Amino acid sequence: MVAANPVNYGKVFKLSCAEALAGGLHILGYEEQAEYIMSKFKWGSNFFELNKEAFNLYRGCKTPKELEEQAELGRYLHTKGID
């Protein structure tokens, strides 16, 4: 996932605690709760837009290994400028 917070904007896996929690909730299907957490920040809604594709990829994972593989692929593509 990519940070939307003003300190680490655009950095892969440099999430604030709120972003990490909201990201996990969103992946697990608790979108309402994730959106509530991020609604407390001006930049909160941008977090979901930046990570839309990642959420879709992660949601399809069935095992921790699959999740790890998707995360590594995402990190690689992001460093190469492929989103």
LOZA-967918 format. One line per field, with one value per residue: chain; y, z, x of N, C-alpha, C, CB in turn; residue number from 1; residue in three letters. Coordinates in pm, whole numbers. Atoms other than C-alpha are relative to their C-alpha. Last residue first. Glycine has a CB too. Layout:
BEGIN
chain: A  ...
ny: Y  ...
nz: Z  ...
nx: X  ...
cay: Y  ...
caz: Z  ...
cax: X  ...
cy: Y  ...
cz: Z  ...
cx: X  ...
cby: Y  ...
cbz: Z  ...
cbx: X  ...
resi: NUM  ...
resn: ALA  ...
This chain:
BEGIN
chain: A  A  A  A  A  A  A  A  A  A  A  A  A  A  A  A  A  A  A  A  A  A  A  A  A  A  A  A  A  A  A  A  A  A  A  A  A  A  A  A  A  A  A  A  A  A  A  A  A  A  A  A  A  A  A  A  A  A  A  A  A  A  A  A  A  A  A  A  A  A  A  A  A  A  A  A  A  A  A  A  A  A  A
ny: 9  66  -102  -12  -52  -141  -80  3  -81  -141  -39  -13  -120  -116  -5  -45  -141  -72  4  -104  40  101  93  130  65  61  112  105  61  86  123  75  143  40  -17  105  128  23  64  138  79  -69  -68  -94  -124  -93  -35  -81  -136  -58  -31  -110  -128  -96  -23  103  128  -5  11  136  89  -15  57  144  58  -7  105  -40  -43  -99  61  134  100  71  13  107  24  -104  -103  -124  -100  -127  -118
nz: -93  67  54  144  13  -40  105  119  -31  -4  140  63  -55  61  140  4  -36  115  105  -28  -99  -90  -58  65  -34  -131  5  83  -76  -103  65  55  -24  32  144  68  -30  102  114  -20  110  126  60  -100  13  87  -56  -120  44  54  -115  -76  67  -93  33  -62  65  135  -10  -42  110  99  -56  -12  134  46  -72  -138  -42  -103  -133  -16  -35  116  118  84  -32  52  -102  44  -99  13  0
nx: 113  113  90  -26  -137  -1  62  -86  -119  39  25  -131  -64  65  -41  -139  1  55  -102  -100  -99  57  -95  6  127  -12  -94  60  109  -60  -46  114  -20  -137  -18  74  -64  -102  66  44  -55  33  -115  -53  77  -71  -132  23  31  -122  -85  63  -22  60  140  83  -31  55  145  33  -32  107  122  -20  5  138  76  27  133  -35  -10  54  -100  -51  85  -54  -141  -87  -23  65  43  -71  84
cay: 138  88  339  74  121  85  -237  -393  -285  -419  -752  -775  -705  -959  -1224  -1146  -1176  -1508  -1635  -1520  -1737  -1680  -1361  -1203  -912  -824  -762  -549  -350  -292  -160  94  204  565  618  472  689  996  971  1032  1348  1581  1328  1213  1050  790  610  622  500  195  121  142  -67  -362  -618  -771  -562  -245  -327  -390  -66  131  -3  65  410  505  384  598  415  395  72  233  605  826  1071  1002  1314  1437  1109  927  632  358  0
caz: -1136  -1312  -1195  -1154  -774  -780  -980  -735  -428  -579  -665  -309  -165  -398  -292  77  37  -143  136  403  232  40  -148  -357  -120  -156  -529  -502  -213  -408  -706  -496  -300  -412  -414  -66  81  -94  129  434  320  541  826  1059  766  762  1066  939  595  748  958  653  442  683  409  535  290  416  780  705  512  784  1047  835  735  1096  1213  943  636  494  302  -39  -29  -220  63  361  575  415  471  156  202  -61  0
cax: 112  444  706  974  975  592  607  852  652  331  494  628  283  121  372  317  -60  -24  202  -47  -311  -635  -550  -824  -872  -504  -531  -846  -702  -382  -577  -769  -462  -423  -801  -843  -568  -711  -1017  -802  -620  -822  -797  -1075  -1256  -976  -1113  -1472  -1364  -1200  -1508  -1732  -1495  -1485  -1423  -1099  -897  -1067  -997  -632  -600  -779  -540  -232  -358  -433  -91  71  189  540  467  531  595  351  294  521  476  151  -35  -141  92  105  0
cy: -53  -13  -57  102  17  60  149  90  8  92  148  42  23  130  120  13  59  150  75  5  117  -38  -93  -105  -140  -76  -75  -123  -114  -70  -97  -133  -90  -152  -48  8  -113  -133  -29  -67  -144  -83  64  82  107  132  107  45  93  145  65  44  118  142  95  20  -111  -133  -7  -22  -144  -93  5  -68  -153  -63  -3  -114  52  62  96  -51  -133  -107  -71  -21  -100  -23  99  112  120  101  124
cz: -67  101  -76  -66  -148  -17  33  -109  -121  26  -7  -147  -64  49  -71  -144  -8  25  -124  -108  28  113  101  59  -60  39  133  -9  -78  81  100  -61  -55  4  -42  -151  -76  21  -113  -121  1  -122  -132  -54  98  -18  -85  60  118  -42  -45  117  79  -53  92  -23  54  -72  -139  8  33  -120  -101  53  6  -139  -49  67  143  52  108  141  29  30  -114  -129  -97  27  -49  99  -67  99  0
cx: -123  -111  -118  -90  37  142  4  -55  92  117  -37  -13  136  65  -60  50  141  1  -46  110  96  96  -68  93  -11  -126  4  90  -64  -108  60  44  -110  18  139  17  -69  71  99  -62  -51  40  -41  116  48  -75  66  133  -25  -22  131  87  -57  20  -74  -149  -91  20  -64  -150  -36  23  -114  -126  15  -14  -145  -75  0  -129  52  30  -68  104  72  -78  63  150  105  24  -66  -58  89
cby: 135  -141  91  -134  -95  15  -43  -142  -60  21  -87  -133  -13  1  -129  -98  20  -49  -144  -24  -125  -124  76  16  85  105  50  53  105  81  33  84  -24  65  149  8  -27  114  89  -3  1  137  -99  -76  -27  -64  -126  -79  -1  -83  -126  -43  -3  -15  -128  -4  -37  113  118  -30  10  146  75  -31  60  147  25  136  -115  112  -121  -97  46  96  139  -129  -50  131  -64  -23  46  54  0
cbz: 60  -58  -91  -67  69  148  -23  -51  121  105  -63  9  152  33  -71  78  142  -32  -35  138  -47  -78  68  -143  -47  105  -37  -141  37  93  -109  -105  146  97  -39  35  151  0  -53  110  8  -6  -22  125  23  -135  8  104  -93  -120  81  51  -139  142  -2  147  21  -80  79  134  -36  -48  127  93  -89  -3  153  8  -14  -57  -7  -106  122  -93  -46  77  143  57  133  -20  84  -146  122
cbx: -30  40  76  -18  100  -47  -145  14  76  -106  -111  78  15  -150  -41  89  -58  -142  35  64  79  -40  115  30  -117  31  141  -28  -106  92  102  -72  13  97  -20  -148  -4  102  -114  -96  152  70  117  44  -148  22  91  -83  -123  51  29  -137  -62  62  -71  26  147  65  -58  63  147  -10  -40  119  110  -49  4  -82  -99  97  89  59  83  59  -47  4  13  -40  45  -151  119  -8  -96
resi: 83  82  81  80  79  78  77  76  75  74  73  72  71  70  69  68  67  66  65  64  63  62  61  60  59  58  57  56  55  54  53  52  51  50  49  48  47  46  45  44  43  42  41  40  39  38  37  36  35  34  33  32  31  30  29  28  27  26  25  24  23  22  21  20  19  18  17  16  15  14  13  12  11  10  9  8  7  6  5  4  3  2  1
resn: ASP  ILE  GLY  LYS  THR  HIS  LEU  TYR  ARG  GLY  LEU  GLU  ALA  GLN  GLU  GLU  LEU  GLU  LYS  PRO  THR  LYS  CYS  GLY  ARG  TYR  LEU  ASN  PHE  ALA  GLU  LYS  ASN  LEU  GLU  PHE  PHE  ASN  SER  GLY  TRP  LYS  PHE  LYS  SER  MET  ILE  TYR  GLU  ALA  GLN  GLU  GLU  TYR  GLY  LEU  ILE  HIS  LEU  GLY  GLY  ALA  LEU  ALA  GLU  ALA  CYS  SER  LEU  LYS  PHE  VAL  LYS  GLY  TYR  ASN  VAL  PRO  ASN  ALA  ALA  VAL  MET
